[in-house]
Amino acid sequence: MACMKDHLFSLNADPLEGILRKSGSCRRAQKAVIFDWEDPARAALLASSSETSRLCHHAGENRIAVPAAKPAAFTRAARRMGYILPSGS
């Protein structure tokens, strides 16, 4: 049993270090507009295109996340590529 206590103590030797390490592993994301595409390939294309990639992030198989401050710029860039987005985006 003493061996088990020693093992548990070594796992928690510096609890503050563990808390700091875990707290830095996740951060709050900014607000975004999510676009759902019927075709996952189009979502991947828009997320990786030199025209739009700086304005969005691939957020799943068929989704693109656009920061809330950039939907107008993303819409213009997508339009230049031949895509028409829903109004209000």
C-alpha positions, -999 to +999 in steps of 0.1 A: +000+000+000+029+023+007+040+020-030+005+031-041+006+062-018+041+071-032+028+068-067-002+090-061+019+116-044+043+117-074+013+123-097+003+154-076+038+166-067+031+200-081-006+206-085-001+242-095+021+232-125-007+208-136-033+235-133-013+260-153-005+234-180-042+224-184-054+260-183-033+269-213-044+239-234-077+255-244-087+291-251-121+307-258-127+311-295-140+342-311-176+346-323-181+333-359-206+328-386-209+292-397-216+283-433-229+248-440-221+235-475-239+206-492-207+194-507-178+188-483-153+193-512-165+229-517-161+236-480-125+222-482-118+242-513-130+275-498-111+268-466-079+262-484-081+287-513-056+315-514-086+339-520-105+329-488-083+309-464-072+340-445-109+348-439-122+315-426-114+281-410-125+246-419-149+237-391-158+201-399-166+180-429-189+206-447-186+237-425-167+269-427-163+292-397-159+329-406-149+353-377-179+376-369-159+406-381-152+392-415-184+378-432-186+407-457-150+402-468-155+364-470-187+369-491-168+392-515-139+367-518-163+338-524-182+358-550-149+364-569-145+326-569-180+322-584-200+313-552-231+332-542-238+331-505-272+335-488-282+371-482-275+384-448-241+367-447 
